[in-house]
């Protein structure tokens, strides 16, 4: 942008009056960024930041202090355990049966491929830990038996009365 001598004098006068850069830009018909740039090139006195600070600015980054442990709560009466639903009982039983069933293929993780079942069997910290290794379903990481456990269809929601 080419600044005329009249615009420069108006900018200097309005700047001295303490108007905001946006207001100066409106009055001169230019953007506030053009006002800031020209004020900088003219070495006009710096303005305080419009962002108000509530306290002193920290010199360096300080990580948050560790959280204090919560005050102990008053003991509550124990709740009656709820019986698992029929589907949860069935799923849990099927899972236990599959987990305890010895797999025909005992595959370590490094032997798995895109077409083998990646269902983990056993405790990962145990030396007997392995993966199912049966042929997986197309587009799934599990064989049909393990997919039936992993992918359970949701029941439709019923409206509460």
C-alpha angles and dihedrals in degrees: 000000000000113000118212119216088248092055091048092052091046090050092049092048095047091045090053090050088059099243117159119259089246091054092047089050091051092050093047095040095240137105122277089238089059088051092050092047095049092044088054093049090048089051092234113175115280120256126225113258114267088222106093117220119208097203144002115308112250113248094217138010112278119194117233116272115255114269117257115239113260118255112264114266125229112263115261128213110265115257123236108254113245118233112246116251120259092253091050090051091049093047093047092049092048091048093051091048092051094043092052095042110100109239118232087223119046105195125183116216094258091057095055119112135184091272099049127090111257096198108139117230122197134356114324089222092055124091090229092060113126144143128257095249097192118135109286126225116261109276093005131096093222139064119247094268094052094039088059088061098038098047112049118173114238119241115238114262118251121214114250111237 
